């Protein structure tokens, strides 16, 4: 008489996933009008396939900022807006500054709530103004003459830099207020202050 052989105990398999927190660099679209039709038209004119800069974005993740829109404004046509953004190679993933009503409808189409924007502190310290002290001796009397020497000049870039473009602030600091796309380069003999997405190369103190 044969006896049943007990089966082997199940082997625990390693987990196929792991959830972690992540920090992503997102583009923010500050909406200044409740007129979505006008907004879509201007977006397509600037970044659509037939617009001025059709390749400016590369399927970048986007936060829609509605903090300038009155809270009693009727809900937008989300489908129309999101379709236009995808046409401009932008992928909306979140909203912020929206009314409760707008936020609920945004969640219904797959968007999440993003925290309010907080101004970033400047990381670079501008060059301090140099004070040169020159001592002159006349008839054994010492006079201190203080002459203020201004710090380096500053170059400001307020237009987006596309791939292949280069900006060099010779003998000056560089302030960048617009996006530096991949393949673009910025350099300065002094400090570089960037207040927009930086995807290209940056080199401060180029002259040493």
C-alpha positions as CSV (number, residue, x, y, z in Angstrom):
1,X,0.0,0.0,0.0
2,X,1.5,3.3,-1.1
3,X,1.4,6.4,1.1
4,X,0.8,9.9,-0.4
5,X,3.8,12.0,-0.5
6,X,3.4,15.5,1.0
7,X,4.0,18.3,-1.5
8,X,6.9,20.6,-1.1
9,X,6.2,23.9,0.7
10,X,5.7,26.8,-1.6
11,X,8.8,28.8,-2.2
12,X,8.4,32.5,-1.5
13,X,9.2,34.6,-4.6
14,X,10.9,38.0,-4.3
15,X,8.6,41.0,-4.7
16,X,8.3,42.2,-8.3
17,X,8.0,45.8,-7.3
18,X,9.0,48.4,-4.8
19,X,7.4,51.8,-4.1
20,X,9.7,54.8,-3.3
21,X,9.2,58.5,-3.1
22,X,10.7,60.4,-6.0
23,X,11.5,64.0,-6.9
24,X,10.9,64.9,-10.5
25,X,11.6,68.1,-12.5
26,X,8.3,69.4,-13.9
27,X,7.4,72.3,-16.1
28,X,4.7,74.6,-14.7
29,X,2.1,76.3,-16.9
30,X,0.7,79.4,-15.1
31,X,-2.8,79.9,-16.5
32,X,-3.8,83.6,-16.5
33,X,-7.2,83.4,-18.2
34,X,-10.3,81.3,-17.5
35,X,-11.0,81.3,-21.3
36,X,-9.7,77.8,-22.2
37,X,-10.4,78.3,-25.9
38,X,-8.1,81.3,-26.0
39,X,-5.5,79.5,-23.9
40,X,-5.5,76.5,-26.2
41,X,-5.3,78.7,-29.3
42,X,-2.2,80.6,-28.0
43,X,-0.5,77.3,-26.9
44,X,-0.9,75.8,-30.3
45,X,0.3,79.0,-32.0
46,X,3.4,78.9,-29.9
47,X,4.2,75.2,-29.5
48,X,1.8,73.2,-31.7
49,X,2.9,71.3,-34.8
50,X,2.4,74.4,-37.0
51,X,3.5,76.8,-34.3
52,X,6.6,78.9,-33.8
53,X,8.4,76.3,-31.7
54,X,7.0,72.9,-32.5
55,X,10.0,71.0,-31.0
56,X,10.4,73.1,-27.9
57,X,9.1,70.5,-25.5
58,X,9.8,66.8,-25.5
59,X,6.8,65.2,-23.8
60,X,7.7,67.0,-20.6
61,X,5.6,66.4,-17.5
62,X,3.5,69.5,-16.7
63,X,1.8,71.1,-13.7
64,X,-1.2,73.3,-14.4
65,X,-1.2,76.3,-12.1
66,X,-4.6,77.9,-11.7
67,X,-3.7,80.1,-8.8
68,X,-4.6,83.3,-10.9
69,X,-8.1,82.0,-11.8
70,X,-11.1,83.1,-9.6
71,X,-12.6,80.3,-7.6
72,X,-16.1,80.9,-8.9
73,X,-15.0,80.3,-12.6
74,X,-16.9,77.4,-14.3
75,X,-15.0,74.2,-14.8
76,X,-12.8,74.0,-17.9
77,X,-13.1,71.5,-20.8
78,X,-10.4,69.2,-19.5
79,X,-10.5,66.9,-22.5
80,X,-10.0,69.9,-24.9
81,X,-7.2,71.3,-22.8
82,X,-5.3,68.0,-22.2
83,X,-5.5,67.1,-25.9
84,X,-4.0,70.5,-26.9
85,X,-1.2,70.0,-24.3
86,X,-0.3,66.6,-25.8
87,X,-0.3,68.1,-29.2
88,X,2.3,70.6,-27.9
89,X,4.3,67.6,-26.5
90,X,3.4,68.3,-22.9
91,X,1.9,65.7,-20.5
92,X,-0.2,67.2,-17.8
93,X,0.2,65.2,-14.5
94,X,-1.0,67.6,-11.8
95,X,-2.8,70.8,-10.9
96,X,-2.3,73.3,-8.2
97,X,-4.0,76.5,-7.0
98,X,-7.3,75.2,-8.3
99,X,-10.7,75.6,-6.6
100,X,-12.2,72.6,-4.8
101,X,-14.6,72.1,-7.7
102,X,-11.9,72.3,-10.3
103,X,-9.7,69.9,-8.3
104,X,-12.3,67.3,-8.1
105,X,-13.0,67.4,-11.8
106,X,-9.2,67.3,-12.5
107,X,-8.9,64.2,-10.4
108,X,-11.7,62.6,-12.4
109,X,-9.5,62.9,-15.6
110,X,-6.4,61.4,-13.9
111,X,-4.6,64.5,-12.6
112,X,-3.3,64.8,-9.0
113,X,-3.0,67.8,-6.7
114,X,0.4,69.4,-6.5
115,X,1.6,71.4,-3.5
116,X,1.6,75.2,-3.8
117,X,4.7,76.8,-5.4
118,X,7.3,78.1,-3.0
119,X,9.9,80.6,-4.1
120,X,13.4,79.1,-4.3
121,X,16.1,80.7,-2.4
122,X,19.1,81.9,-4.5
123,X,21.9,79.4,-4.2
124,X,24.6,81.5,-5.7
125,X,25.9,84.6,-3.9
126,X,26.5,87.6,-6.1
127,X,30.0,88.9,-6.1
128,X,30.5,91.3,-3.3
129,X,31.3,94.9,-4.2
130,X,35.1,95.4,-3.9
131,X,36.4,98.4,-1.9
132,X,39.9,99.4,-2.6
133,X,41.7,101.5,0.0
134,X,44.6,103.6,-1.3
135,X,46.8,105.4,1.2
136,X,48.6,108.6,0.1
137,X,51.4,110.2,2.2
138,X,51.9,114.0,1.8
139,X,54.2,115.8,4.1
140,X,54.1,112.9,6.6
141,X,50.3,113.2,6.8
142,X,48.3,110.0,6.0
143,X,45.1,110.5,4.0
144,X,42.9,107.4,3.4
145,X,41.1,107.6,0.0
146,X,38.3,105.0,-0.4
147,X,37.4,104.2,-4.0
148,X,34.5,101.9,-4.7
149,X,35.2,99.4,-7.5
150,X,31.9,98.0,-8.9
151,X,31.4,94.3,-9.1
152,X,31.3,92.4,-12.4
153,X,28.5,93.2,-14.9
154,X,25.5,90.9,-15.3
155,X,24.1,89.4,-18.5
156,X,20.4,88.4,-18.4
157,X,19.0,85.7,-20.7
158,X,15.1,85.8,-20.8
159,X,14.6,83.7,-24.0
160,X,14.6,79.9,-24.1
161,X,17.9,78.4,-25.5
162,X,17.4,75.6,-28.0
163,X,19.8,72.7,-28.7
164,X,23.0,73.9,-30.2
165,X,22.8,77.5,-28.9
166,X,25.6,78.8,-26.6
167,X,25.7,81.8,-24.3
168,X,29.0,83.1,-22.8
169,X,29.0,86.0,-20.3
170,X,32.6,87.2,-20.7
171,X,33.8,89.0,-17.6
172,X,30.3,89.0,-16.1
173,X,27.7,87.1,-14.1
174,X,24.9,85.3,-16.0
175,X,21.2,85.3,-15.0
176,X,19.0,82.8,-16.9
177,X,15.2,83.4,-16.7
178,X,14.1,80.9,-19.4
179,X,14.6,77.2,-20.1
180,X,17.9,75.9,-21.2
181,X,17.1,72.9,-23.4
182,X,19.2,69.7,-23.8
183,X,22.1,70.4,-26.2
184,X,22.4,74.1,-25.2
185,X,25.3,75.5,-23.2
186,X,25.7,78.5,-20.9
187,X,28.9,79.8,-19.4
188,X,30.1,82.8,-17.5
189,X,33.4,84.1,-16.0
190,X,31.4,84.9,-12.9
191,X,28.4,83.3,-11.2
192,X,25.5,81.7,-13.0
193,X,21.9,82.1,-11.6
194,X,19.3,79.9,-13.2
195,X,15.6,80.3,-12.4
196,X,14.2,78.0,-15.0
197,X,14.6,74.3,-16.0
198,X,18.2,73.5,-16.9
199,X,18.7,70.6,-19.2
200,X,21.8,71.7,-21.0
201,X,25.3,72.3,-19.8
202,X,26.3,75.2,-17.4
203,X,29.9,76.3,-16.4
204,X,30.5,79.1,-14.0
205,X,34.0,80.7,-13.4
206,X,34.9,79.8,-17.0
207,X,38.0,82.0,-16.9
208,X,39.1,80.5,-13.6
